[in-house]
Amino acid sequence: MTDLPETHSAADSAAAEAPVVAVAKAAAQADAGPGDVQARLARAADLHRAGDIAGAEAGYVAVLADAPDNADALHLLGVVRRVQGKPDEAVRLMRRAIDLGAETDGVWANYANALRDAGEHEAEVAALDRALALGADPASLTSRLVAALVKAAETLGAAKRKAEALALLQRAAKIRPKSADILDRMLPLLADADRLAGLEVADRSWRLAPDPTRQRNLWELCQWAGAEVAPTRAFLAAHPGRPLLGIAEANALRRDGQGAAAEAVYRKVIATEPNQPFAAGRLAILLLSQGRTEEADRLFRTTDAFGPGRMEAMHFARAFHEDLARRPLPGLPEIVRAPSRVGDTVIFAGCDGSYFDRYASALIHSATVMSGIAPSFHLHVVDPPADIEDRIARWDDMLGNPGIALSVERVGADRFERETRITTYACARFRVLPALMAHYRRPILMLDTDLIVLRDIGDFVRGAREGDIAAVSVDHARFEPWNWYWADVMHFAATPAARTVAARVARYCDHFLEAGLARWFLDQIAITAALHVRLEDEPRVRVIRVPSDVHRLNIEIVDGRDNVPPETVLFWSAHASTVSSAYTLGVPRYADWLLS
């Protein structure tokens, strides 16, 4: 055999690695007659080497006409077909050549090229492995192998074969341990399945090439890693010399109710990594859950300089809230439609024009028919559609005039980047809530616009009235402050304490929106701050903590229909149920409530 540089088309020349093709040696070529197969193959190879692709092709085809099982001719014609942009045919020819015995590292390397062009990246990896096993120079194939591993993992990931994809990326990372890009690709495959491993990978990636995206990835995994103490400690023992990973142990201790032990571990990480804010943020959350608000706030402020993030909008110092209390409240919004009646409970929902289009009618319809409390309604819509008043008037008539009021504000939020836009929409209802409470002087049940009412909520509302506010509230030791109280279902009684909480939440949201710190979950952070930082002369707030199973957040399909929710489920969140709102809106249990 002799070697010949493979010729590349202009389209792939920039990405080609100048591989080598094996050509049959023309043994005793000078003595060979014109009909001798080996001589004809050698002449075709000479043309190939000289760049005469058409001549080489004709020669290889002629050889195969007389000797269809000539492995060298099949291989070399496959090389030509790849150059001609016919990778599938190249793969077929080279595979047949290999099956007939063309078993050299060069043949396998060329076969890998054809597989790459054909998009068969798993097979490409196998071909490169075979080329290396047969003695190919690792230096010439390593980059190609890493690229093939990454592409194969990408294909497998898209096919939901996550474990196989991860295995290929882990192999690539062993070859290129300083490639942050490969580590980044591993994170989506690890984040849910193995958050401890995800934290370890995110830490390595961020240290190799720190940037805002890797910082956010690491921040998120510092939040979630560490579910149980024993497996977390076992993982850490297998990864010595990585102090930041100790955050996972502290998280696990916190979730296990061992607050003092968790604090000690967080402080150890801070002492070891004094220039990194990750452990400080986690410790601040622990202290906040223990009521140590001033200490928590000081730690939160040490994270501000690290860059944009949710911690910037988390302020728990008493002095900050005393200053905030002097801030003017937003006024009564523009009420463009007054209700025909005001019920004993006002159901209040706020949203943007898009959410109004998709969800608002189902909320009003289901609550009118199912709630058992004869409510009236108030909708507050940011950047509303032009026909909103006509549609609401039509719905009111269709439902027997339950009383639907409408207020609007126009801020042109489409000009904002996404986080600012959706935070502005989420906070809008809280900004106007104090004014509406003063306007109606009734208990207000605030619901997300994408909810429907599944059954009678009379007992729920009566129970909520035993407190000043009622909200879904989860275990503070296991969850984050922005999720301690859920804003999708909240009841505000017509009491001074409820009005005080509403006013503090409104001012908090208003302050951070004005400051350009529209961080997602700002509304729920504001609720946590209002309930956990006590100010002098404020009435004591009675909080009714509602279990999270009060609403359904997913769709369970059984025999083609969504499963009936348990009796404890009073509300269904359409938006949270699926990644496709169109799918949810088509489910009969939801679609039957939509009005035209």
Secondary structure, DSSP 8 states (H G I E B T S, - for coil): -EEEE----TTTTTT----EEEE---TTGGG--TT-HHHHHHHHHHHHHTT-HHHHHHHHHHHHHH-TT-HHHHHHHHHHHHHTT-HHHHHHHHHHHHHTT--SHHHHHHHHHHHHHTT-HHHHHHHHHHHHHTT--HHHHHHHHHHHHHHHHHHHHHTT-HHHHHHHHHHHHHHSTT-HHHHHHHHHHHTTT-HHHHHHHHHHHHHHS--HHHHHHHHHHHHH---SHHHHHHHHHTSTT-GGGHHHHHHHHHHTT-HHHHHHHHHHHHHHSTT--HHHHHHHHHHHHTT-HHHHHHHHHHHGGG-SSGGGG----HHHHHHHTTS------EEEE--S---SSEEEEEEEHHHIIIIIHHHHHHHHHHSSS--EEEEEEES--TTHHHHHHHHHHHTT---EEEEEE---GGGS-HHHHHHHHHHHHHHHHHHHHHHH-S-EEEE-TTEEE-S--HHHHHHHTTSSEEEEE--TTTS-GGGSEEEEEEEE-SSHHHHHHHHHHHHHHHHHHHTT---TTHHHHHHHHHHHS--TT-----EEEE-GGGEE-S--EETTEE----TT--EEEHHHH-S-HHHHHHSHHHHTT---
